[in-house]
Amino acid sequence: MGMDDDFLLEDEDDEKTIEFIKNYLPQDLKGRFSDDELYYMLDLIVDYYTTSGCLDAQPDEEGYINIDQDEIVNYIVGEAKKDGMGPFDPDDVFFVVQGEMEYGNSLGEVE
C-alpha cells in the first residue's frame, strides 16, 4: 500500500470518527461545532496522544491505560486559544473527547 493509500484510509477513518462524534454529542450540542472545528479538535486529540507520552504508559493489571480526559480538554482549549480558534467551552469539548474515546472503544482500539 502506498503513502497516498495510507492518507486516504486515514481520511476515511477521520470522517467516520467525526460522524460518530456528531451522533454521540448531546442534542443541545449537535450543530454547535462545525465539521472543520471537529476535525481541528480531532487533530489536537491525536497530537495530545502522540506528544503527552500517555500512550507509552504501562497498562494497569487489567490492561488499561489511564488517559485523563480533562487534560485532553485543557490541551484542546489552550491550543485553540493560541491558534485563534474557538473559544470553546471546556464542558462542550469534553463531550467531543468522550465521543472520540467511545469511537475507539467501539472499534476495540482503546479499552
N, CA, C and O atoms as CSV, one atom per row, in Angstrom:
chain,resi,resn,atom,element,x,y,z
A,1,MET,N,N,0.856,-1.175,0.000
A,1,MET,CA,C,0.000,0.000,0.000
A,1,MET,C,C,0.901,1.236,0.000
A,1,MET,O,O,1.829,1.335,0.802
A,2,GLY,N,N,0.622,2.170,-0.899
A,2,GLY,CA,C,1.428,3.372,-0.998
A,2,GLY,C,C,1.042,4.408,0.029
A,2,GLY,O,O,0.056,4.272,0.753
A,3,MET,N,N,1.858,5.458,0.068
A,3,MET,CA,C,1.621,6.526,1.039
A,3,MET,C,C,0.285,7.220,0.768
A,3,MET,O,O,-0.424,7.588,1.704
A,4,ASP,N,N,-0.063,7.401,-0.522
A,4,ASP,CA,C,-1.352,8.020,-0.846
A,4,ASP,C,C,-2.506,7.192,-0.313
A,4,ASP,O,O,-3.490,7.739,0.184
A,5,ASP,N,N,-2.389,5.867,-0.416
A,5,ASP,CA,C,-3.432,4.980,0.109
A,5,ASP,C,C,-3.558,5.116,1.624
A,5,ASP,O,O,-4.668,5.089,2.156
A,6,ASP,N,N,-2.430,5.262,2.323
A,6,ASP,CA,C,-2.456,5.449,3.773
A,6,ASP,C,C,-3.202,6.722,4.139
A,6,ASP,O,O,-3.991,6.736,5.084
A,7,PHE,N,N,-2.949,7.806,3.381
A,7,PHE,CA,C,-3.639,9.065,3.654
A,7,PHE,C,C,-5.138,8.936,3.397
A,7,PHE,O,O,-5.945,9.492,4.143
A,8,LEU,N,N,-5.514,8.208,2.347
A,8,LEU,CA,C,-6.935,8.024,2.057
A,8,LEU,C,C,-7.620,7.236,3.166
A,8,LEU,O,O,-8.736,7.571,3.564
A,9,LEU,N,N,-6.965,6.193,3.667
A,9,LEU,CA,C,-7.538,5.415,4.769
A,9,LEU,C,C,-7.650,6.257,6.028
A,9,LEU,O,O,-8.638,6.164,6.757
A,10,GLU,N,N,-6.631,7.084,6.287
A,10,GLU,CA,C,-6.661,7.953,7.464
A,10,GLU,C,C,-7.800,8.961,7.349
A,10,GLU,O,O,-8.515,9.208,8.320
A,11,ASP,N,N,-7.969,9.549,6.149
A,11,ASP,CA,C,-9.065,10.491,5.934
A,11,ASP,C,C,-10.417,9.817,6.134
A,11,ASP,O,O,-11.323,10.396,6.733
A,12,GLU,N,N,-10.546,8.597,5.633
A,12,GLU,CA,C,-11.796,7.857,5.787
A,12,GLU,C,C,-12.080,7.558,7.252
A,12,GLU,O,O,-13.223,7.661,7.697
A,13,ASP,N,N,-11.049,7.189,8.002
A,13,ASP,CA,C,-11.221,6.919,9.428
A,13,ASP,C,C,-11.591,8.200,10.168
A,13,ASP,O,O,-12.461,8.182,11.039
A,14,ASP,N,N,-10.935,9.316,9.827
A,14,ASP,CA,C,-11.278,10.596,10.448
A,14,ASP,C,C,-12.733,10.952,10.177
A,14,ASP,O,O,-13.440,11.436,11.061
A,15,GLU,N,N,-13.170,10.708,8.954
A,15,GLU,CA,C,-14.554,11.009,8.594
A,15,GLU,C,C,-15.522,10.172,9.435
A,15,GLU,O,O,-16.529,10.688,9.920
A,16,LYS,N,N,-15.223,8.896,9.607
A,16,LYS,CA,C,-16.070,8.017,10.425
A,16,LYS,C,C,-16.054,8.465,11.883
A,16,LYS,O,O,-17.083,8.436,12.558
A,17,THR,N,N,-14.885,8.879,12.363
A,17,THR,CA,C,-14.772,9.359,13.738
A,17,THR,C,C,-15.627,10.598,13.945
A,17,THR,O,O,-16.339,10.702,14.944
A,18,ILE,N,N,-15.563,11.534,13.015
A,18,ILE,CA,C,-16.341,12.773,13.126
A,18,ILE,C,C,-17.837,12.466,13.105
A,18,ILE,O,O,-18.595,13.047,13.882
A,19,GLU,N,N,-18.267,11.570,12.236
A,19,GLU,CA,C,-19.688,11.201,12.191
A,19,GLU,C,C,-20.118,10.573,13.512
A,19,GLU,O,O,-21.204,10.859,14.017
A,20,PHE,N,N,-19.263,9.713,14.072
A,20,PHE,CA,C,-19.576,9.090,15.361
A,20,PHE,C,C,-19.703,10.161,16.439
A,20,PHE,O,O,-20.650,10.141,17.226
A,21,ILE,N,N,-18.751,11.100,16.479
A,21,ILE,CA,C,-18.777,12.164,17.488
A,21,ILE,C,C,-20.051,12.997,17.340
A,21,ILE,O,O,-20.696,13.323,18.337
A,22,LYS,N,N,-20.415,13.342,16.113
A,22,LYS,CA,C,-21.623,14.158,15.899
A,22,LYS,C,C,-22.858,13.430,16.418
A,22,LYS,O,O,-23.754,14.060,16.981
A,23,ASN,N,N,-22.915,12.126,16.238
A,23,ASN,CA,C,-24.039,11.349,16.750
A,23,ASN,C,C,-23.963,11.168,18.260
A,23,ASN,O,O,-24.990,11.005,18.919
A,24,TYR,N,N,-22.760,11.195,18.808
A,24,TYR,CA,C,-22.553,10.994,20.244
A,24,TYR,C,C,-22.930,12.238,21.054
A,24,TYR,O,O,-23.375,12.129,22.196
A,25,LEU,N,N,-22.751,13.406,20.463
A,25,LEU,CA,C,-22.995,14.656,21.192
A,25,LEU,C,C,-24.438,14.737,21.683
A,25,LEU,O,O,-25.361,14.315,20.987
A,26,PRO,N,N,-24.628,15.284,22.890
A,26,PRO,CA,C,-25.997,15.506,23.376
A,26,PRO,C,C,-26.756,16.426,22.414
A,26,PRO,O,O,-26.150,17.224,21.698
A,27,GLN,N,N,-28.058,16.310,22.407
A,27,GLN,CA,C,-28.892,17.047,21.463
A,27,GLN,C,C,-28.602,18.547,21.481
A,27,GLN,O,O,-28.567,19.178,20.425
A,28,ASP,N,N,-28.394,19.125,22.666
A,28,ASP,CA,C,-28.178,20.573,22.740
A,28,ASP,C,C,-26.814,20.995,22.196
A,28,ASP,O,O,-26.578,22.187,22.001
A,29,LEU,N,N,-25.911,20.041,21.946
A,29,LEU,CA,C,-24.603,20.376,21.374
A,29,LEU,C,C,-24.527,20.057,19.882
A,29,LEU,O,O,-23.611,20.503,19.192
A,30,LYS,N,N,-25.481,19.292,19.397
A,30,LYS,CA,C,-25.473,18.976,17.958
A,30,LYS,C,C,-25.592,20.289,17.194
A,30,LYS,O,O,-26.482,21.092,17.472
A,31,GLY,N,N,-24.720,20.504,16.256
A,31,GLY,CA,C,-24.736,21.746,15.488
A,31,GLY,C,C,-23.929,22.865,16.118
A,31,GLY,O,O,-23.748,23.914,15.500
A,32,ARG,N,N,-23.438,22.664,17.340
A,32,ARG,CA,C,-22.640,23.705,17.983
A,32,ARG,C,C,-21.266,23.838,17.316
A,32,ARG,O,O,-20.709,24.933,17.229
A,33,PHE,N,N,-20.730,22.704,16.846
A,33,PHE,CA,C,-19.415,22.697,16.221
A,33,PHE,C,C,-19.542,22.409,14.731
A,33,PHE,O,O,-20.309,21.542,14.314
A,34,SER,N,N,-18.777,23.152,13.939
A,34,SER,CA,C,-18.725,22.863,12.504
A,34,SER,C,C,-17.860,21.622,12.290
A,34,SER,O,O,-17.108,21.217,13.176
A,35,ASP,N,N,-17.977,21.026,11.107
A,35,ASP,CA,C,-17.122,19.885,10.786
A,35,ASP,C,C,-15.652,20.284,10.883
A,35,ASP,O,O,-14.830,19.513,11.379
A,36,ASP,N,N,-15.318,21.487,10.410
A,36,ASP,CA,C,-13.926,21.954,10.477
A,36,ASP,C,C,-13.437,22.030,11.922
A,36,ASP,O,O,-12.298,21.667,12.216
A,37,GLU,N,N,-14.292,22.499,12.812
A,37,GLU,CA,C,-13.912,22.577,14.225
A,37,GLU,C,C,-13.723,21.181,14.812
A,37,GLU,O,O,-12.806,20.960,15.604
A,38,LEU,N,N,-14.578,20.242,14.430
A,38,LEU,CA,C,-14.439,18.873,14.937
A,38,LEU,C,C,-13.169,18.219,14.396
A,38,LEU,O,O,-12.473,17.520,15.133
A,39,TYR,N,N,-12.860,18.439,13.113
A,39,TYR,CA,C,-11.603,17.914,12.564
A,39,TYR,C,C,-10.409,18.537,13.269
A,39,TYR,O,O,-9.425,17.853,13.549
A,40,TYR,N,N,-10.489,19.832,13.558
A,40,TYR,CA,C,-9.426,20.525,14.284
A,40,TYR,C,C,-9.233,19.899,15.663
A,40,TYR,O,O,-8.103,19.628,16.070
A,41,MET,N,N,-10.329,19.669,16.382
A,41,MET,CA,C,-10.233,19.060,17.711
A,41,MET,C,C,-9.704,17.636,17.622
A,41,MET,O,O,-8.910,17.220,18.467
A,42,LEU,N,N,-10.128,16.885,16.616
A,42,LEU,CA,C,-9.626,15.522,16.437
A,42,LEU,C,C,-8.119,15.536,16.208
A,42,LEU,O,O,-7.396,14.705,16.756
A,43,ASP,N,N,-7.650,16.477,15.400
A,43,ASP,CA,C,-6.203,16.607,15.189
A,43,ASP,C,C,-5.479,16.904,16.501
A,43,ASP,O,O,-4.399,16.371,16.757
A,44,LEU,N,N,-6.079,17.754,17.327
A,44,LEU,CA,C,-5.463,18.079,18.615
A,44,LEU,C,C,-5.485,16.887,19.565
A,44,LEU,O,O,-4.546,16.700,20.339
A,45,ILE,N,N,-6.533,16.086,19.518
A,45,ILE,CA,C,-6.594,14.884,20.354
A,45,ILE,C,C,-5.456,13.940,19.970
A,45,ILE,O,O,-4.742,13.429,20.833
A,46,VAL,N,N,-5.297,13.713,18.665
A,46,VAL,CA,C,-4.216,12.848,18.183
A,46,VAL,C,C,-2.865,13.440,18.562
A,46,VAL,O,O,-1.960,12.712,18.968
A,47,ASP,N,N,-2.725,14.751,18.431
A,47,ASP,CA,C,-1.485,15.423,18.812
A,47,ASP,C,C,-1.203,15.217,20.300
A,47,ASP,O,O,-0.067,14.951,20.692
A,48,TYR,N,N,-2.237,15.340,21.117
A,48,TYR,CA,C,-2.069,15.120,22.554
A,48,TYR,C,C,-1.585,13.700,22.830
A,48,TYR,O,O,-0.649,13.493,23.603
A,49,TYR,N,N,-2.229,12.728,22.195
A,49,TYR,CA,C,-1.840,11.324,22.408
A,49,TYR,C,C,-0.372,11.100,22.047
A,49,TYR,O,O,0.346,10.399,22.760
A,50,THR,N,N,0.069,11.693,20.946
A,50,THR,CA,C,1.425,11.429,20.474
A,50,THR,C,C,2.493,12.223,21.221
A,50,THR,O,O,3.647,11.797,21.276
A,51,THR,N,N,2.133,13.355,21.791
A,51,THR,CA,C,3.148,14.180,22.451
A,51,THR,C,C,3.152,14.076,23.975
A,51,THR,O,O,4.146,14.419,24.615
A,52,SER,N,N,2.053,13.606,24.559
A,52,SER,CA,C,1.953,13.598,26.025
A,52,SER,C,C,2.661,12.422,26.676
A,52,SER,O,O,2.969,12.458,27.867
A,53,GLY,N,N,2.920,11.375,25.891
A,53,GLY,CA,C,3.521,10.179,26.456
A,53,GLY,C,C,2.512,9.230,27.071
A,53,GLY,O,O,2.893,8.171,27.569
A,54,CYS,N,N,1.221,9.586,27.049
A,54,CYS,CA,C,0.215,8.726,27.687
A,54,CYS,C,C,0.124,7.360,27.010
A,54,CYS,O,O,-0.212,6.370,27.660
A,55,LEU,N,N,0.418,7.299,25.727
A,55,LEU,CA,C,0.342,6.016,25.028
A,55,LEU,C,C,1.546,5.123,25.331
A,55,LEU,O,O,1.531,3.926,25.044
A,56,ASP,N,N,2.589,5.722,25.915
A,56,ASP,CA,C,3.770,4.944,26.295
A,56,ASP,C,C,3.664,4.400,27.714
A,56,ASP,O,O,4.524,3.641,28.161
A,57,ALA,N,N,2.609,4.790,28.418
A,57,ALA,CA,C,2.428,4.361,29.806
A,57,ALA,C,C,2.177,2.854,29.858
A,57,ALA,O,O,1.662,2.255,28.914
A,58,GLN,N,N,2.548,2.277,30.964
A,58,GLN,CA,C,2.322,0.847,31.174
A,58,GLN,C,C,0.861,0.621,31.570
A,58,GLN,O,O,0.333,1.317,32.438
A,59,PRO,N,N,0.217,-0.350,30.933
A,59,PRO,CA,C,-1.165,-0.659,31.314
A,59,PRO,C,C,-1.229,-1.176,32.753
A,59,PRO,O,O,-0.264,-1.743,33.266
A,60,ASP,N,N,-2.382,-0.971,33.390
A,60,ASP,CA,C,-2.575,-1.496,34.735
A,60,ASP,C,C,-2.770,-3.009,34.665
A,60,ASP,O,O,-2.655,-3.605,33.594
A,61,GLU,N,N,-3.065,-3.626,35.808
A,61,GLU,CA,C,-3.181,-5.087,35.868
A,61,GLU,C,C,-4.323,-5.631,35.005
A,61,GLU,O,O,-4.341,-6.813,34.663
A,62,GLU,N,N,-5.274,-4.761,34.656
A,62,GLU,CA,C,-6.388,-5.188,33.806
A,62,GLU,C,C,-6.137,-4.867,32.336
A,62,GLU,O,O,-6.980,-5.140,31.482
A,63,GLY,N,N,-4.971,-4.284,32.045
A,63,GLY,CA,C,-4.619,-3.972,30.664
A,63,GLY,C,C,-5.060,-2.601,30.192
A,63,GLY,O,O,-5.011,-2.315,28.995
A,64,TYR,N,N,-5.489,-1.747,31.109
A,64,TYR,CA,C,-5.964,-0.416,30.748
A,64,TYR,C,C,-4.864,0.625,30.923
A,64,TYR,O,O,-4.020,0.522,31.814
A,65,ILE,N,N,-4.895,1.626,30.051
A,65,ILE,CA,C,-4.034,2.796,30.203
A,65,ILE,C,C,-4.940,3.940,30.622
A,65,ILE,O,O,-5.937,4.228,29.960
A,66,ASN,N,N,-4.592,4.591,31.724
A,66,ASN,CA,C,-5.402,5.693,32.221
A,66,ASN,C,C,-5.092,6.953,31.414
A,66,ASN,O,O,-3.960,7.437,31.410
A,67,ILE,N,N,-6.095,7.468,30.744
A,67,ILE,CA,C,-5.960,8.710,29.978
A,67,ILE,C,C,-6.913,9.718,30.587
A,67,ILE,O,O,-8.125,9.501,30.626
A,68,ASP,N,N,-6.357,10.823,31.062
A,68,ASP,CA,C,-7.146,11.857,31.735
A,68,ASP,C,C,-7.847,12.736,30.698
A,68,ASP,O,O,-7.212,13.549,30.027
A,69,GLN,N,N,-9.152,12.562,30.580
A,69,GLN,CA,C,-9.917,13.326,29.597
A,69,GLN,C,C,-9.874,14.823,29.885
A,69,GLN,O,O,-9.887,15.630,28.955
A,70,ASP,N,N,-9.822,15.201,31.154
A,70,ASP,CA,C,-9.760,16.622,31.494
A,70,ASP,C,C,-8.474,17.259,30.975
A,70,ASP,O,O,-8.483,18.415,30.552
A,71,GLU,N,N,-7.369,16.512,31.004
A,71,GLU,CA,C,-6.110,17.034,30.460
A,71,GLU,C,C,-6.217,17.253,28.956
A,71,GLU,O,O,-5.695,18.237,28.432
A,72,ILE,N,N,-6.890,16.344,28.264
A,72,ILE,CA,C,-7.069,16.493,26.818
A,72,ILE,C,C,-7.934,17.721,26.532
A,72,ILE,O,O,-7.629,18.501,25.631
A,73,VAL,N,N,-9.005,17.888,27.296
A,73,VAL,CA,C,-9.878,19.058,27.130
A,73,VAL,C,C,-9.074,20.334,27.337
A,73,VAL,O,O,-9.158,21.257,26.528
A,74,ASN,N,N,-8.297,20.393,28.412
A,74,ASN,CA,C,-7.490,21.584,28.684
A,74,ASN,C,C,-6.492,21.848,27.560
A,74,ASN,O,O,-6.246,22.998,27.197
A,75,TYR,N,N,-5.920,20.781,27.013
A,75,TYR,CA,C,-4.978,20.906,25.908
A,75,TYR,C,C,-5.675,21.508,24.683
A,75,TYR,O,O,-5.152,22.429,24.055
A,76,ILE,N,N,-6.852,20.986,24.349
A,76,ILE,CA,C,-7.596,21.484,23.190
A,76,ILE,C,C,-7.966,22.954,23.376
A,76,ILE,O,O,-7.762,23.765,22.473
A,77,VAL,N,N,-8.503,23.295,24.533
A,77,VAL,CA,C,-8.923,24.675,24.793
A,77,VAL,C,C,-7.721,25.616,24.725
A,77,VAL,O,O,-7.814,26.706,24.159
A,78,GLY,N,N,-6.590,25.195,25.304
A,78,GLY,CA,C,-5.388,26.026,25.293
A,78,GLY,C,C,-4.811,26.207,23.896
A,78,GLY,O,O,-4.447,27.318,23.508
A,79,GLU,N,N,-4.726,25.114,23.138
A,79,GLU,CA,C,-4.196,25.191,21.772
A,79,GLU,C,C,-5.120,26.007,20.879
A,79,GLU,O,O,-4.651,26.781,20.045
A,80,ALA,N,N,-6.423,25.842,21.045
A,80,ALA,CA,C,-7.389,26.590,20.242
A,80,ALA,C,C,-7.238,28.086,20.499
A,80,ALA,O,O,-7.320,28.896,19.575
A,81,LYS,N,N,-7.021,28.440,21.746
A,81,LYS,CA,C,-6.836,29.854,22.073
A,81,LYS,C,C,-5.584,30.394,21.390
A,81,LYS,O,O,-5.600,31.488,20.825
A,82,LYS,N,N,-4.484,29.611,21.446
A,82,LYS,CA,C,-3.234,30.024,20.787
A,82,LYS,C,C,-3.403,30.147,19.279
A,82,LYS,O,O,-2.823,31.031,18.648
A,83,ASP,N,N,-4.207,29.246,18.705
A,83,ASP,CA,C,-4.390,29.204,17.252
A,83,ASP,C,C,-5.482,30.153,16.756
A,83,ASP,O,O,-5.722,30.249,15.553
A,84,GLY,N,N,-6.145,30.855,17.684
A,84,GLY,CA,C,-7.212,31.769,17.302
A,84,GLY,C,C,-8.495,31.060,16.901
A,84,GLY,O,O,-9.315,31.614,16.169
A,85,MET,N,N,-8.666,29.831,17.382
A,85,MET,CA,C,-9.897,29.074,17.133
A,85,MET,C,C,-10.794,29.227,18.355
A,85,MET,O,O,-10.348,29.616,19.435
A,86,GLY,N,N,-12.066,28.911,18.155
A,86,GLY,CA,C,-12.965,28.953,19.297
A,86,GLY,C,C,-13.442,30.361,19.580
A,86,GLY,O,O,-13.633,31.135,18.642
A,87,PRO,N,N,-13.642,30.724,20.832
A,87,PRO,CA,C,-13.309,29.961,22.037
A,87,PRO,C,C,-14.265,28.787,22.218
A,87,PRO,O,O,-15.434,28.843,21.839
A,88,PHE,N,N,-13.736,27.743,22.801
A,88,PHE,CA,C,-14.511,26.542,23.054
A,88,PHE,C,C,-14.754,26.406,24.546
A,88,PHE,O,O,-13.846,26.595,25.356
A,89,ASP,N,N,-15.982,26.080,24.898
A,89,ASP,CA,C,-16.342,25.824,26.287
A,89,ASP,C,C,-15.800,24.445,26.671
A,89,ASP,O,O,-16.119,23.454,26.014
A,90,PRO,N,N,-14.981,24.372,27.733
A,90,PRO,CA,C,-14.415,23.081,28.134
A,90,PRO,C,C,-15.470,21.993,28.369
A,90,PRO,O,O,-15.220,20.823,28.081
A,91,ASP,N,N,-16.635,22.366,28.883
A,91,ASP,CA,C,-17.690,21.377,29.115
A,91,ASP,C,C,-18.190,20.783,27.795
A,91,ASP,O,O,-18.521,19.599,27.729
A,92,ASP,N,N,-18.245,21.608,26.747
A,92,ASP,CA,C,-18.667,21.133,25.432
A,92,ASP,C,C,-17.587,20.260,24.799
A,92,ASP,O,O,-17.883,19.221,24.209
A,93,VAL,N,N,-16.335,20.690,24.925
A,93,VAL,CA,C,-15.209,19.947,24.350
A,93,VAL,C,C,-15.099,18.572,25.001
A,93,VAL,O,O,-14.700,17.605,24.353
A,94,PHE,N,N,-15.452,18.487,26.280
A,94,PHE,CA,C,-15.393,17.208,26.991
A,94,PHE,C,C,-16.210,16.137,26.259
A,94,PHE,O,O,-15.787,14.984,26.174
A,95,PHE,N,N,-17.386,16.519,25.730
A,95,PHE,CA,C,-18.218,15.553,25.010
A,95,PHE,C,C,-17.560,15.105,23.702
A,95,PHE,O,O,-17.722,13.959,23.283
A,96,VAL,N,N,-16.820,16.010,23.062
A,96,VAL,CA,C,-16.097,15.648,21.842
A,96,VAL,C,C,-15.006,14.633,22.184
A,96,VAL,O,O,-14.835,13.638,21.479
A,97,VAL,N,N,-14.268,14.890,23.270
A,97,VAL,CA,C,-13.209,13.979,23.706
A,97,VAL,C,C,-13.810,12.613,24.065
A,97,VAL,O,O,-13.281,11.572,23.675
A,98,GLN,N,N,-14.904,12.630,24.802
A,98,GLN,CA,C,-15.575,11.374,25.156
A,98,GLN,C,C,-16.030,10.632,23.906
A,98,GLN,O,O,-15.888,9.412,23.821
A,99,GLY,N,N,-16.574,11.357,22.943
A,99,GLY,CA,C,-17.035,10.745,21.704
A,99,GLY,C,C,-15.895,10.092,20.948
A,99,GLY,O,O,-16.061,9.005,20.393
A,100,GLU,N,N,-14.737,10.741,20.918
A,100,GLU,CA,C,-13.579,10.164,20.233
A,100,GLU,C,C,-13.143,8.891,20.936
A,100,GLU,O,O,-12.815,7.903,20.277
A,101,MET,N,N,-13.133,8.898,22.257
A,101,MET,CA,C,-12.739,7.700,23.011
A,101,MET,C,C,-13.758,6.573,22.820
A,101,MET,O,O,-13.380,5.411,22.672
A,102,GLU,N,N,-15.034,6.912,22.823
A,102,GLU,CA,C,-16.069,5.908,22.613
A,102,GLU,C,C,-15.966,5.296,21.217
A,102,GLU,O,O,-16.210,4.103,21.031
A,103,TYR,N,N,-15.608,6.116,20.250
A,103,TYR,CA,C,-15.413,5.578,18.900
A,103,TYR,C,C,-14.271,4.558,18.909
A,103,TYR,O,O,-14.393,3.475,18.337
A,104,GLY,N,N,-13.166,4.912,19.560
A,104,GLY,CA,C,-12.055,3.962,19.685
A,104,GLY,C,C,-12.485,2.695,20.393
A,104,GLY,O,O,-12.113,1.598,19.975
A,105,ASN,N,N,-13.265,2.821,21.462
A,105,ASN,CA,C,-13.777,1.660,22.192
A,105,ASN,C,C,-14.654,0.789,21.297
A,105,ASN,O,O,-14.609,-0.439,21.374
A,106,SER,N,N,-15.451,1.433,20.450
A,106,SER,CA,C,-16.358,0.672,19.577
A,106,SER,C,C,-15.585,-0.148,18.554
A,106,SER,O,O,-16.088,-1.147,18.041
A,107,LEU,N,N,-14.363,0.276,18.260
A,107,LEU,CA,C,-13.517,-0.459,17.325
A,107,LEU,C,C,-12.624,-1.470,18.034
A,107,LEU,O,O,-11.943,-2.275,17.398
A,108,GLY,N,N,-12.641,-1.410,19.375
A,108,GLY,CA,C,-11.786,-2.292,20.150
A,108,GLY,C,C,-10.364,-1.812,20.226
A,108,GLY,O,O,-9.480,-2.572,20.621
A,109,GLU,N,N,-10.106,-0.539,19.849
A,109,GLU,CA,C,-8.748,0.001,19.871
A,109,GLU,C,C,-8.325,0.442,21.264
A,109,GLU,O,O,-7.159,0.318,21.638
A,110,VAL,N,N,-9.274,0.953,22.020
A,110,VAL,CA,C,-8.970,1.501,23.337
A,110,VAL,C,C,-9.870,0.816,24.333
A,110,VAL,O,O,-11.068,0.663,24.096
A,111,GLU,N,N,-9.313,0.412,25.420
A,111,GLU,CA,C,-10.132,-0.234,26.456
A,111,GLU,C,C,-10.190,0.645,27.668
A,111,GLU,O,O,-10.828,0.289,28.658
